[in-house]
Amino acid sequence: MENFKSFTVEYFVSKALSLSATPNNQYLSVYHDLLDFVQSIEKIDRKSFVVVAHIVYGWMPTILDYKFLREDDYSFYEENIKIGNCSVEFLSLIKEKINNSIVGGSKFLHFMNPEMYAIWDSKVYKALFDKKGRGYNTNNIENYIQYNLTLRDFSQKPEMVMIQNILKEKKYIDKEITNMRALETVLFYSIN
């Protein structure tokens, strides 16, 4: 497991300040459309989980292999996502259901609850540890838990106002985003 304790919120401020100005990226431009659609879903059931999983994988360069079953307890998923459950047991279940991938699972969870879950992938890993994220490192649930809990802590810091303002000034965001998304955006775009 990687050491996330060495990071500070100042690290994220520094990364945000070093971002290039004015990105032009479809990845950024469709984020709010996808988020708005997912947030408009009224009933959480198998159909909504399958649709959200496909939306997330449409946003990724990987084909989806989901394992949501008709007999799954979707109220269980909904309750745990709503409270931001970050336990090994719950995240293992999400990983198993979505391509056996915590990367895909993190994106799914983020769109379902962007306040509590950050997106995790190989670019974020590289930004944090300055080394290529191999499958084991990026598909490791313990690494995702530490990353997500670290970002949850940082998302409550007063420096988040500065990070959000930098992202707006450099045109990485034009609408409100959660602090979790802001931190992940800084990492994702700090890698060329």
mmCIF file of the C-alpha atoms, coordinates in Angstrom:
data_MODEL
# 
_entry.id   MODEL 
# 
loop_
_atom_site.group_PDB 
_atom_site.id 
_atom_site.type_symbol 
_atom_site.label_atom_id 
_atom_site.label_alt_id 
_atom_site.label_comp_id 
_atom_site.label_asym_id 
_atom_site.label_entity_id 
_atom_site.label_seq_id 
_atom_site.pdbx_PDB_ins_code 
_atom_site.Cartn_x 
_atom_site.Cartn_y 
_atom_site.Cartn_z 
_atom_site.occupancy 
_atom_site.B_iso_or_equiv 
_atom_site.pdbx_formal_charge 
_atom_site.auth_seq_id 
_atom_site.auth_comp_id 
_atom_site.auth_asym_id 
_atom_site.auth_atom_id 
_atom_site.pdbx_PDB_model_num 
ATOM 1   C CA . MET A 1 1   ? 0.000   0.000   0.000   1.00 0.00 ? 1   MET A CA 1 
ATOM 2   C CA . GLU A 1 2   ? 1.212   3.485   -0.851  1.00 0.00 ? 2   GLU A CA 1 
ATOM 3   C CA . ASN A 1 3   ? 1.890   6.200   1.735   1.00 0.00 ? 3   ASN A CA 1 
ATOM 4   C CA . PHE A 1 4   ? -0.661  9.001   1.369   1.00 0.00 ? 4   PHE A CA 1 
ATOM 5   C CA . LYS A 1 5   ? 0.258   10.645  4.686   1.00 0.00 ? 5   LYS A CA 1 
ATOM 6   C CA . SER A 1 6   ? 3.077   12.643  3.105   1.00 0.00 ? 6   SER A CA 1 
ATOM 7   C CA . PHE A 1 7   ? 0.661   14.780  1.079   1.00 0.00 ? 7   PHE A CA 1 
ATOM 8   C CA . THR A 1 8   ? -0.640  18.128  2.250   1.00 0.00 ? 8   THR A CA 1 
ATOM 9   C CA . VAL A 1 9   ? -3.327  20.446  0.987   1.00 0.00 ? 9   VAL A CA 1 
ATOM 10  C CA . GLU A 1 10  ? -0.516  22.846  0.068   1.00 0.00 ? 10  GLU A CA 1 
ATOM 11  C CA . TYR A 1 11  ? 0.719   20.184  -2.370  1.00 0.00 ? 11  TYR A CA 1 
ATOM 12  C CA . PHE A 1 12  ? -2.632  20.459  -4.157  1.00 0.00 ? 12  PHE A CA 1 
ATOM 13  C CA . VAL A 1 13  ? -2.492  24.269  -4.169  1.00 0.00 ? 13  VAL A CA 1 
ATOM 14  C CA . SER A 1 14  ? 0.974   24.088  -5.749  1.00 0.00 ? 14  SER A CA 1 
ATOM 15  C CA . LYS A 1 15  ? -0.230  21.592  -8.373  1.00 0.00 ? 15  LYS A CA 1 
ATOM 16  C CA . ALA A 1 16  ? -3.246  23.780  -9.155  1.00 0.00 ? 16  ALA A CA 1 
ATOM 17  C CA . LEU A 1 17  ? -1.045  26.844  -9.600  1.00 0.00 ? 17  LEU A CA 1 
ATOM 18  C CA . SER A 1 18  ? 1.188   24.929  -12.033 1.00 0.00 ? 18  SER A CA 1 
ATOM 19  C CA . LEU A 1 19  ? -1.681  23.850  -14.315 1.00 0.00 ? 19  LEU A CA 1 
ATOM 20  C CA . SER A 1 20  ? -1.579  25.299  -17.798 1.00 0.00 ? 20  SER A CA 1 
ATOM 21  C CA . ALA A 1 21  ? -4.185  27.916  -18.570 1.00 0.00 ? 21  ALA A CA 1 
ATOM 22  C CA . THR A 1 22  ? -7.317  27.393  -20.633 1.00 0.00 ? 22  THR A CA 1 
ATOM 23  C CA . PRO A 1 23  ? -7.695  23.689  -21.301 1.00 0.00 ? 23  PRO A CA 1 
ATOM 24  C CA . ASN A 1 24  ? -9.917  22.647  -24.181 1.00 0.00 ? 24  ASN A CA 1 
ATOM 25  C CA . ASN A 1 25  ? -10.973 19.134  -23.384 1.00 0.00 ? 25  ASN A CA 1 
ATOM 26  C CA . GLN A 1 26  ? -14.125 17.145  -24.020 1.00 0.00 ? 26  GLN A CA 1 
ATOM 27  C CA . TYR A 1 27  ? -13.476 15.206  -20.804 1.00 0.00 ? 27  TYR A CA 1 
ATOM 28  C CA . LEU A 1 28  ? -14.078 18.439  -18.877 1.00 0.00 ? 28  LEU A CA 1 
ATOM 29  C CA . SER A 1 29  ? -16.942 19.682  -20.991 1.00 0.00 ? 29  SER A CA 1 
ATOM 30  C CA . VAL A 1 30  ? -19.180 16.610  -20.648 1.00 0.00 ? 30  VAL A CA 1 
ATOM 31  C CA . TYR A 1 31  ? -18.587 16.079  -16.923 1.00 0.00 ? 31  TYR A CA 1 
ATOM 32  C CA . HIS A 1 32  ? -21.504 18.287  -15.833 1.00 0.00 ? 32  HIS A CA 1 
ATOM 33  C CA . ASP A 1 33  ? -23.873 16.792  -18.389 1.00 0.00 ? 33  ASP A CA 1 
ATOM 34  C CA . LEU A 1 34  ? -23.130 13.303  -17.088 1.00 0.00 ? 34  LEU A CA 1 
ATOM 35  C CA . LEU A 1 35  ? -23.300 14.375  -13.446 1.00 0.00 ? 35  LEU A CA 1 
ATOM 36  C CA . ASP A 1 36  ? -26.588 16.228  -13.934 1.00 0.00 ? 36  ASP A CA 1 
ATOM 37  C CA . PHE A 1 37  ? -28.132 13.202  -15.617 1.00 0.00 ? 37  PHE A CA 1 
ATOM 38  C CA . VAL A 1 38  ? -26.991 10.782  -12.917 1.00 0.00 ? 38  VAL A CA 1 
ATOM 39  C CA . GLN A 1 39  ? -28.152 13.122  -10.163 1.00 0.00 ? 39  GLN A CA 1 
ATOM 40  C CA . SER A 1 40  ? -31.591 13.323  -11.800 1.00 0.00 ? 40  SER A CA 1 
ATOM 41  C CA . ILE A 1 41  ? -32.206 9.586   -11.404 1.00 0.00 ? 41  ILE A CA 1 
ATOM 42  C CA . GLU A 1 42  ? -35.097 9.193   -9.006  1.00 0.00 ? 42  GLU A CA 1 
ATOM 43  C CA . LYS A 1 43  ? -35.162 5.447   -8.422  1.00 0.00 ? 43  LYS A CA 1 
ATOM 44  C CA . ILE A 1 44  ? -32.031 3.514   -7.550  1.00 0.00 ? 44  ILE A CA 1 
ATOM 45  C CA . ASP A 1 45  ? -32.401 0.005   -8.917  1.00 0.00 ? 45  ASP A CA 1 
ATOM 46  C CA . ARG A 1 46  ? -30.623 -2.429  -11.235 1.00 0.00 ? 46  ARG A CA 1 
ATOM 47  C CA . LYS A 1 47  ? -31.595 -0.419  -14.317 1.00 0.00 ? 47  LYS A CA 1 
ATOM 48  C CA . SER A 1 48  ? -30.174 2.831   -12.932 1.00 0.00 ? 48  SER A CA 1 
ATOM 49  C CA . PHE A 1 49  ? -26.951 1.107   -11.798 1.00 0.00 ? 49  PHE A CA 1 
ATOM 50  C CA . VAL A 1 50  ? -26.462 -0.483  -15.215 1.00 0.00 ? 50  VAL A CA 1 
ATOM 51  C CA . VAL A 1 51  ? -27.116 2.840   -16.973 1.00 0.00 ? 51  VAL A CA 1 
ATOM 52  C CA . VAL A 1 52  ? -24.716 4.764   -14.714 1.00 0.00 ? 52  VAL A CA 1 
ATOM 53  C CA . ALA A 1 53  ? -22.038 2.084   -15.114 1.00 0.00 ? 53  ALA A CA 1 
ATOM 54  C CA . HIS A 1 54  ? -22.368 2.365   -18.907 1.00 0.00 ? 54  HIS A CA 1 
ATOM 55  C CA . ILE A 1 55  ? -22.248 6.154   -18.742 1.00 0.00 ? 55  ILE A CA 1 
ATOM 56  C CA . VAL A 1 56  ? -19.046 6.001   -16.710 1.00 0.00 ? 56  VAL A CA 1 
ATOM 57  C CA . TYR A 1 57  ? -17.474 3.494   -19.069 1.00 0.00 ? 57  TYR A CA 1 
ATOM 58  C CA . GLY A 1 58  ? -18.504 5.608   -22.041 1.00 0.00 ? 58  GLY A CA 1 
ATOM 59  C CA . TRP A 1 59  ? -16.315 8.246   -20.417 1.00 0.00 ? 59  TRP A CA 1 
ATOM 60  C CA . MET A 1 60  ? -13.427 5.740   -20.229 1.00 0.00 ? 60  MET A CA 1 
ATOM 61  C CA . PRO A 1 61  ? -11.399 3.880   -22.858 1.00 0.00 ? 61  PRO A CA 1 
ATOM 62  C CA . THR A 1 62  ? -12.492 0.454   -21.523 1.00 0.00 ? 62  THR A CA 1 
ATOM 63  C CA . ILE A 1 63  ? -15.426 -1.808  -22.302 1.00 0.00 ? 63  ILE A CA 1 
ATOM 64  C CA . LEU A 1 64  ? -17.756 -2.475  -19.371 1.00 0.00 ? 64  LEU A CA 1 
ATOM 65  C CA . ASP A 1 65  ? -18.319 -5.916  -17.911 1.00 0.00 ? 65  ASP A CA 1 
ATOM 66  C CA . TYR A 1 66  ? -20.838 -5.372  -15.116 1.00 0.00 ? 66  TYR A CA 1 
ATOM 67  C CA . LYS A 1 67  ? -22.263 -7.917  -12.722 1.00 0.00 ? 67  LYS A CA 1 
ATOM 68  C CA . PHE A 1 68  ? -25.369 -6.216  -11.345 1.00 0.00 ? 68  PHE A CA 1 
ATOM 69  C CA . LEU A 1 69  ? -27.999 -8.889  -10.807 1.00 0.00 ? 69  LEU A CA 1 
ATOM 70  C CA . ARG A 1 70  ? -31.762 -8.533  -10.643 1.00 0.00 ? 70  ARG A CA 1 
ATOM 71  C CA . GLU A 1 71  ? -31.753 -10.031 -7.158  1.00 0.00 ? 71  GLU A CA 1 
ATOM 72  C CA . ASP A 1 72  ? -29.132 -7.615  -5.767  1.00 0.00 ? 72  ASP A CA 1 
ATOM 73  C CA . ASP A 1 73  ? -30.280 -5.410  -2.901  1.00 0.00 ? 73  ASP A CA 1 
ATOM 74  C CA . TYR A 1 74  ? -30.137 -1.950  -4.510  1.00 0.00 ? 74  TYR A CA 1 
ATOM 75  C CA . SER A 1 75  ? -31.360 -0.220  -1.363  1.00 0.00 ? 75  SER A CA 1 
ATOM 76  C CA . PHE A 1 76  ? -28.196 -1.593  0.305   1.00 0.00 ? 76  PHE A CA 1 
ATOM 77  C CA . TYR A 1 77  ? -26.033 -0.025  -2.425  1.00 0.00 ? 77  TYR A CA 1 
ATOM 78  C CA . GLU A 1 78  ? -27.965 3.234   -2.274  1.00 0.00 ? 78  GLU A CA 1 
ATOM 79  C CA . GLU A 1 79  ? -27.674 3.540   1.521   1.00 0.00 ? 79  GLU A CA 1 
ATOM 80  C CA . ASN A 1 80  ? -23.947 2.804   1.496   1.00 0.00 ? 80  ASN A CA 1 
ATOM 81  C CA . ILE A 1 81  ? -23.208 5.160   -1.377  1.00 0.00 ? 81  ILE A CA 1 
ATOM 82  C CA . LYS A 1 82  ? -25.260 7.898   0.285   1.00 0.00 ? 82  LYS A CA 1 
ATOM 83  C CA . ILE A 1 83  ? -23.213 7.702   3.505   1.00 0.00 ? 83  ILE A CA 1 
ATOM 84  C CA . GLY A 1 84  ? -19.945 7.395   1.585   1.00 0.00 ? 84  GLY A CA 1 
ATOM 85  C CA . ASN A 1 85  ? -19.044 3.921   2.841   1.00 0.00 ? 85  ASN A CA 1 
ATOM 86  C CA . CYS A 1 86  ? -15.338 3.494   2.223   1.00 0.00 ? 86  CYS A CA 1 
ATOM 87  C CA . SER A 1 87  ? -14.883 0.070   3.803   1.00 0.00 ? 87  SER A CA 1 
ATOM 88  C CA . VAL A 1 88  ? -12.876 -2.694  2.156   1.00 0.00 ? 88  VAL A CA 1 
ATOM 89  C CA . GLU A 1 89  ? -15.984 -4.872  2.141   1.00 0.00 ? 89  GLU A CA 1 
ATOM 90  C CA . PHE A 1 90  ? -18.240 -2.377  0.376   1.00 0.00 ? 90  PHE A CA 1 
ATOM 91  C CA . LEU A 1 91  ? -15.613 -1.230  -2.115  1.00 0.00 ? 91  LEU A CA 1 
ATOM 92  C CA . SER A 1 92  ? -14.718 -4.851  -2.881  1.00 0.00 ? 92  SER A CA 1 
ATOM 93  C CA . LEU A 1 93  ? -18.349 -5.458  -3.758  1.00 0.00 ? 93  LEU A CA 1 
ATOM 94  C CA . ILE A 1 94  ? -18.450 -2.384  -6.036  1.00 0.00 ? 94  ILE A CA 1 
ATOM 95  C CA . LYS A 1 95  ? -15.149 -3.420  -7.631  1.00 0.00 ? 95  LYS A CA 1 
ATOM 96  C CA . GLU A 1 96  ? -16.481 -6.931  -8.258  1.00 0.00 ? 96  GLU A CA 1 
ATOM 97  C CA . LYS A 1 97  ? -19.671 -5.577  -9.839  1.00 0.00 ? 97  LYS A CA 1 
ATOM 98  C CA . ILE A 1 98  ? -17.910 -3.141  -12.200 1.00 0.00 ? 98  ILE A CA 1 
ATOM 99  C CA . ASN A 1 99  ? -15.218 -4.814  -14.332 1.00 0.00 ? 99  ASN A CA 1 
ATOM 100 C CA . ASN A 1 100 ? -13.413 -6.011  -11.199 1.00 0.00 ? 100 ASN A CA 1 
ATOM 101 C CA . SER A 1 101 ? -11.940 -2.503  -11.252 1.00 0.00 ? 101 SER A CA 1 
ATOM 102 C CA . ILE A 1 102 ? -11.732 0.009   -8.423  1.00 0.00 ? 102 ILE A CA 1 
ATOM 103 C CA . VAL A 1 103 ? -10.880 2.598   -11.108 1.00 0.00 ? 103 VAL A CA 1 
ATOM 104 C CA . GLY A 1 104 ? -14.255 2.061   -12.785 1.00 0.00 ? 104 GLY A CA 1 
ATOM 105 C CA . GLY A 1 105 ? -15.868 1.641   -9.375  1.00 0.00 ? 105 GLY A CA 1 
ATOM 106 C CA . SER A 1 106 ? -14.478 4.994   -8.203  1.00 0.00 ? 106 SER A CA 1 
ATOM 107 C CA . LYS A 1 107 ? -15.909 6.760   -11.240 1.00 0.00 ? 107 LYS A CA 1 
ATOM 108 C CA . PHE A 1 108 ? -19.270 5.065   -10.725 1.00 0.00 ? 108 PHE A CA 1 
ATOM 109 C CA . LEU A 1 109 ? -19.289 6.011   -7.030  1.00 0.00 ? 109 LEU A CA 1 
ATOM 110 C CA . HIS A 1 110 ? -18.219 9.581   -7.810  1.00 0.00 ? 110 HIS A CA 1 
ATOM 111 C CA . PHE A 1 111 ? -21.151 10.152  -10.137 1.00 0.00 ? 111 PHE A CA 1 
ATOM 112 C CA . MET A 1 112 ? -23.523 8.593   -7.611  1.00 0.00 ? 112 MET A CA 1 
ATOM 113 C CA . ASN A 1 113 ? -22.123 10.720  -4.736  1.00 0.00 ? 113 ASN A CA 1 
ATOM 114 C CA . PRO A 1 114 ? -19.560 13.335  -5.827  1.00 0.00 ? 114 PRO A CA 1 
ATOM 115 C CA . GLU A 1 115 ? -19.301 14.778  -2.310  1.00 0.00 ? 115 GLU A CA 1 
ATOM 116 C CA . MET A 1 116 ? -17.925 11.544  -0.834  1.00 0.00 ? 116 MET A CA 1 
ATOM 117 C CA . TYR A 1 117 ? -16.027 9.751   -3.596  1.00 0.00 ? 117 TYR A CA 1 
ATOM 118 C CA . ALA A 1 118 ? -13.090 10.932  -5.678  1.00 0.00 ? 118 ALA A CA 1 
ATOM 119 C CA . ILE A 1 119 ? -12.163 9.496   -9.049  1.00 0.00 ? 119 ILE A CA 1 
ATOM 120 C CA . TRP A 1 120 ? -9.064  7.294   -9.029  1.00 0.00 ? 120 TRP A CA 1 
ATOM 121 C CA . ASP A 1 121 ? -7.018  6.207   -12.049 1.00 0.00 ? 121 ASP A CA 1 
ATOM 122 C CA . SER A 1 122 ? -3.477  5.789   -13.335 1.00 0.00 ? 122 SER A CA 1 
ATOM 123 C CA . LYS A 1 123 ? -3.036  9.523   -14.088 1.00 0.00 ? 123 LYS A CA 1 
ATOM 124 C CA . VAL A 1 124 ? -4.013  10.444  -10.525 1.00 0.00 ? 124 VAL A CA 1 
ATOM 125 C CA . TYR A 1 125 ? -1.634  7.774   -9.219  1.00 0.00 ? 125 TYR A CA 1 
ATOM 126 C CA . LYS A 1 126 ? 1.214   9.128   -11.383 1.00 0.00 ? 126 LYS A CA 1 
ATOM 127 C CA . ALA A 1 127 ? 0.544   12.691  -10.202 1.00 0.00 ? 127 ALA A CA 1 
ATOM 128 C CA . LEU A 1 128 ? 0.747   11.586  -6.582  1.00 0.00 ? 128 LEU A CA 1 
ATOM 129 C CA . PHE A 1 129 ? 3.676   9.196   -6.708  1.00 0.00 ? 129 PHE A CA 1 
ATOM 130 C CA . ASP A 1 130 ? 5.562   10.323  -9.817  1.00 0.00 ? 130 ASP A CA 1 
ATOM 131 C CA . LYS A 1 131 ? 5.578   6.800   -11.200 1.00 0.00 ? 131 LYS A CA 1 
ATOM 132 C CA . LYS A 1 132 ? 3.417   4.857   -13.575 1.00 0.00 ? 132 LYS A CA 1 
ATOM 133 C CA . GLY A 1 133 ? 0.427   3.254   -11.926 1.00 0.00 ? 133 GLY A CA 1 
ATOM 134 C CA . ARG A 1 134 ? 0.504   -0.440  -12.735 1.00 0.00 ? 134 ARG A CA 1 
ATOM 135 C CA . GLY A 1 135 ? -2.646  -2.510  -12.462 1.00 0.00 ? 135 GLY A CA 1 
ATOM 136 C CA . TYR A 1 136 ? -1.811  -3.661  -8.943  1.00 0.00 ? 136 TYR A CA 1 
ATOM 137 C CA . ASN A 1 137 ? -1.283  -0.101  -7.658  1.00 0.00 ? 137 ASN A CA 1 
ATOM 138 C CA . THR A 1 138 ? -4.334  1.445   -9.269  1.00 0.00 ? 138 THR A CA 1 
ATOM 139 C CA . ASN A 1 139 ? -6.649  -1.536  -8.793  1.00 0.00 ? 139 ASN A CA 1 
ATOM 140 C CA . ASN A 1 140 ? -5.718  -1.831  -5.116  1.00 0.00 ? 140 ASN A CA 1 
ATOM 141 C CA . ILE A 1 141 ? -8.688  -1.103  -2.855  1.00 0.00 ? 141 ILE A CA 1 
ATOM 142 C CA . GLU A 1 142 ? -6.509  -0.105  0.102   1.00 0.00 ? 142 GLU A CA 1 
ATOM 143 C CA . ASN A 1 143 ? -4.765  2.508   -2.066  1.00 0.00 ? 143 ASN A CA 1 
ATOM 144 C CA . TYR A 1 144 ? -8.138  3.874   -3.173  1.00 0.00 ? 144 TYR A CA 1 
ATOM 145 C CA . ILE A 1 145 ? -9.409  4.008   0.407   1.00 0.00 ? 145 ILE A CA 1 
ATOM 146 C CA . GLN A 1 146 ? -6.351  5.942   1.588   1.00 0.00 ? 146 GLN A CA 1 
ATOM 147 C CA . TYR A 1 147 ? -6.580  8.284   -1.404  1.00 0.00 ? 147 TYR A CA 1 
ATOM 148 C CA . ASN A 1 148 ? -10.302 8.874   -0.938  1.00 0.00 ? 148 ASN A CA 1 
ATOM 149 C CA . LEU A 1 149 ? -10.038 9.454   2.818   1.00 0.00 ? 149 LEU A CA 1 
ATOM 150 C CA . THR A 1 150 ? -7.090  11.815  2.283   1.00 0.00 ? 150 THR A CA 1 
ATOM 151 C CA . LEU A 1 151 ? -9.078  13.835  -0.238  1.00 0.00 ? 151 LEU A CA 1 
ATOM 152 C CA . ARG A 1 152 ? -12.123 13.879  2.044   1.00 0.00 ? 152 ARG A CA 1 
ATOM 153 C CA . ASP A 1 153 ? -9.956  15.392  4.756   1.00 0.00 ? 153 ASP A CA 1 
ATOM 154 C CA . PHE A 1 154 ? -8.408  17.953  2.394   1.00 0.00 ? 154 PHE A CA 1 
ATOM 155 C CA . SER A 1 155 ? -11.825 18.825  0.928   1.00 0.00 ? 155 SER A CA 1 
ATOM 156 C CA . GLN A 1 156 ? -12.754 20.329  4.307   1.00 0.00 ? 156 GLN A CA 1 
ATOM 157 C CA . LYS A 1 157 ? -9.718  22.645  4.459   1.00 0.00 ? 157 LYS A CA 1 
ATOM 158 C CA . PRO A 1 158 ? -10.051 26.417  3.952   1.00 0.00 ? 158 PRO A CA 1 
ATOM 159 C CA . GLU A 1 159 ? -7.481  26.238  1.118   1.00 0.00 ? 159 GLU A CA 1 
ATOM 160 C CA . MET A 1 160 ? -10.167 24.640  -1.039  1.00 0.00 ? 160 MET A CA 1 
ATOM 161 C CA . VAL A 1 161 ? -11.539 28.088  -1.821  1.00 0.00 ? 161 VAL A CA 1 
ATOM 162 C CA . MET A 1 162 ? -8.154  28.960  -3.358  1.00 0.00 ? 162 MET A CA 1 
ATOM 163 C CA . ILE A 1 163 ? -8.002  25.692  -5.341  1.00 0.00 ? 163 ILE A CA 1 
ATOM 164 C CA . GLN A 1 164 ? -11.543 26.184  -6.667  1.00 0.00 ? 164 GLN A CA 1 
ATOM 165 C CA . ASN A 1 165 ? -10.693 29.782  -7.653  1.00 0.00 ? 165 ASN A CA 1 
ATOM 166 C CA . ILE A 1 166 ? -7.513  28.702  -9.459  1.00 0.00 ? 166 ILE A CA 1 
ATOM 167 C CA . LEU A 1 167 ? -9.469  26.078  -11.404 1.00 0.00 ? 167 LEU A CA 1 
ATOM 168 C CA . LYS A 1 168 ? -12.075 28.695  -12.370 1.00 0.00 ? 168 LYS A CA 1 
ATOM 169 C CA . GLU A 1 169 ? -9.439  31.262  -13.330 1.00 0.00 ? 169 GLU A CA 1 
ATOM 170 C CA . LYS A 1 170 ? -7.592  28.737  -15.508 1.00 0.00 ? 170 LYS A CA 1 
ATOM 171 C CA . LYS A 1 171 ? -10.915 27.597  -16.995 1.00 0.00 ? 171 LYS A CA 1 
ATOM 172 C CA . TYR A 1 172 ? -10.791 24.020  -15.752 1.00 0.00 ? 172 TYR A CA 1 
ATOM 173 C CA . ILE A 1 173 ? -14.264 24.554  -14.378 1.00 0.00 ? 173 ILE A CA 1 
ATOM 174 C CA . ASP A 1 174 ? -17.070 26.857  -15.360 1.00 0.00 ? 174 ASP A CA 1 
ATOM 175 C CA . LYS A 1 175 ? -19.732 25.445  -13.021 1.00 0.00 ? 175 LYS A CA 1 
ATOM 176 C CA . GLU A 1 176 ? -19.640 24.483  -9.381  1.00 0.00 ? 176 GLU A CA 1 
ATOM 177 C CA . ILE A 1 177 ? -17.919 21.199  -8.594  1.00 0.00 ? 177 ILE A CA 1 
ATOM 178 C CA . THR A 1 178 ? -17.388 19.400  -5.324  1.00 0.00 ? 178 THR A CA 1 
ATOM 179 C CA . ASN A 1 179 ? -14.107 19.818  -3.512  1.00 0.00 ? 179 ASN A CA 1 
ATOM 180 C CA . MET A 1 180 ? -13.430 16.116  -4.099  1.00 0.00 ? 180 MET A CA 1 
ATOM 181 C CA . ARG A 1 181 ? -13.731 16.708  -7.842  1.00 0.00 ? 181 ARG A CA 1 
ATOM 182 C CA . ALA A 1 182 ? -11.549 19.823  -7.623  1.00 0.00 ? 182 ALA A CA 1 
ATOM 183 C CA . LEU A 1 183 ? -8.724  17.899  -5.940  1.00 0.00 ? 183 LEU A CA 1 
ATOM 184 C CA . GLU A 1 184 ? -8.945  15.045  -8.430  1.00 0.00 ? 184 GLU A CA 1 
ATOM 185 C CA . THR A 1 185 ? -9.028  17.521  -11.342 1.00 0.00 ? 185 THR A CA 1 
ATOM 186 C CA . VAL A 1 186 ? -5.807  19.123  -10.114 1.00 0.00 ? 186 VAL A CA 1 
ATOM 187 C CA . LEU A 1 187 ? -4.106  15.738  -10.039 1.00 0.00 ? 187 LEU A CA 1 
ATOM 188 C CA . PHE A 1 188 ? -5.513  14.484  -13.342 1.00 0.00 ? 188 PHE A CA 1 
ATOM 189 C CA . TYR A 1 189 ? -4.497  17.578  -15.288 1.00 0.00 ? 189 TYR A CA 1 
ATOM 190 C CA . SER A 1 190 ? -1.121  18.051  -13.661 1.00 0.00 ? 190 SER A CA 1 
ATOM 191 C CA . ILE A 1 191 ? 0.141   15.088  -15.716 1.00 0.00 ? 191 ILE A CA 1 
ATOM 192 C CA . ASN A 1 192 ? 0.764   15.851  -19.395 1.00 0.00 ? 192 ASN A CA 1 
# 
